[in-house]
């Protein structure tokens, strides 16, 4: 079993920045797509950003140009850099790692991001 742990959430003013981290207990990010989802209060979960095992990235239209997903040299870690935050970015942010052919999908517990003045 693989554990996924997110961190880096918190309270930030509109226009501010946060950097979320997603850490896996095993070296799986070279063979999985890593997705950042968010779930605003009372709303459905939505996909925010993805990075494939090869490093290809995709973003929801609502965050393009503001958020950046990356895999750095720190092992087993994926980041979500969030800039120019808006109140509507307030949500629980969850990290997911998946490899459908292997039937792998692992979820973290999430980290709360609150954008408010």
C-alpha positions as CSV (number, residue, x, y, z in Angstrom):
1,X,0.0,0.0,0.0
2,X,1.1,3.5,-0.7
3,X,0.5,6.5,1.5
4,X,-0.1,9.9,0.0
5,X,0.3,13.0,2.3
6,X,-0.5,16.6,1.2
7,X,0.8,19.6,3.0
8,X,1.2,23.4,2.5
9,X,-2.4,24.6,2.8
10,X,-3.5,27.4,5.0
11,X,-5.1,30.8,5.1
12,X,-4.0,33.4,2.5
13,X,-5.3,36.8,1.4
14,X,-6.6,37.3,-2.2
15,X,-3.6,37.7,-4.5
16,X,-1.3,35.7,-2.3
17,X,0.5,32.4,-3.0
18,X,0.8,29.0,-1.5
19,X,2.8,25.9,-2.5
20,X,1.3,22.5,-1.9
21,X,3.3,19.3,-1.6
22,X,2.2,15.8,-2.3
23,X,4.6,13.1,-0.9
24,X,4.3,9.4,-1.6
25,X,5.6,6.7,0.7
26,X,7.1,4.9,-2.2
27,X,8.7,5.8,-5.5
28,X,5.6,5.7,-7.7
29,X,5.6,9.1,-9.4
30,X,7.8,7.9,-12.3
31,X,5.0,5.4,-13.3
32,X,1.9,7.3,-12.3
33,X,0.0,10.3,-13.3
34,X,-0.4,12.7,-10.4
35,X,-3.5,14.8,-10.1
36,X,-4.4,17.6,-7.9
37,X,-8.1,17.9,-7.2
38,X,-10.1,20.3,-5.1
39,X,-13.4,20.2,-3.4
40,X,-15.0,23.5,-2.5
41,X,-17.5,23.5,0.4
42,X,-20.8,22.1,-0.8
43,X,-19.6,21.5,-4.3
44,X,-18.3,18.6,-6.4
45,X,-14.6,17.6,-6.6
46,X,-12.9,19.0,-9.6
47,X,-9.6,18.3,-11.3
48,X,-7.2,21.2,-11.1
49,X,-3.9,20.0,-12.6
50,X,-2.2,16.9,-13.7
51,X,1.4,15.8,-14.5
52,X,2.1,12.5,-16.3
53,X,4.9,10.2,-15.5
54,X,6.8,11.7,-18.5
55,X,6.1,15.2,-17.2
56,X,3.3,16.4,-19.4
57,X,1.1,18.9,-17.6
58,X,-2.5,19.9,-17.9
59,X,-4.6,22.5,-16.1
60,X,-8.2,23.4,-15.6
61,X,-9.1,26.6,-17.4
62,X,-9.9,28.3,-14.1
63,X,-6.3,28.0,-12.9
64,X,-4.3,28.3,-16.1
65,X,-1.6,30.9,-15.8
66,X,-1.9,30.9,-12.0
67,X,-1.1,27.4,-10.9
68,X,1.9,25.3,-11.7
69,X,2.3,21.5,-11.1
70,X,5.8,20.1,-11.0
71,X,8.0,17.2,-10.0
72,X,11.3,18.4,-8.7
73,X,14.4,16.5,-7.7
74,X,13.1,15.8,-4.3
75,X,12.1,12.1,-4.5
76,X,8.5,11.1,-4.4
77,X,7.2,14.7,-4.3
78,X,4.9,16.6,-6.6
79,X,4.2,20.3,-6.0
80,X,1.3,22.7,-6.8
81,X,2.4,26.3,-6.9
82,X,-0.6,28.5,-6.6
83,X,-0.3,32.2,-7.3
84,X,-2.8,35.1,-7.6
85,X,-5.2,33.2,-5.4
86,X,-8.8,34.1,-5.4
87,X,-11.6,33.5,-2.9
88,X,-13.1,30.9,-5.3
89,X,-9.9,28.9,-5.0
90,X,-11.0,28.0,-1.4
91,X,-11.3,24.3,-1.1
92,X,-9.8,21.1,0.2
93,X,-7.0,20.1,-2.2
94,X,-6.4,16.4,-2.7
95,X,-3.5,14.6,-4.3
96,X,-4.2,11.5,-6.4
97,X,-1.7,9.2,-8.1
98,X,-3.0,6.7,-10.6
99,X,-1.9,4.1,-13.1
100,X,-5.1,2.7,-14.7
101,X,-3.4,-0.2,-16.5
102,X,-2.0,-1.4,-13.2
103,X,-5.3,-0.5,-11.5
104,X,-3.5,1.8,-9.1
105,X,-5.1,4.8,-7.5
106,X,-4.0,6.3,-4.3
107,X,-5.4,9.3,-2.5
108,X,-4.3,11.6,0.2
109,X,-6.5,13.1,3.0
110,X,-6.3,16.6,1.6
111,X,-5.1,20.0,2.8
112,X,-7.3,23.0,3.3
113,X,-6.7,26.2,1.4
114,X,-8.7,29.2,2.4
115,X,-8.4,32.5,0.5
116,X,-10.0,35.3,2.4
117,X,-9.3,38.9,3.5
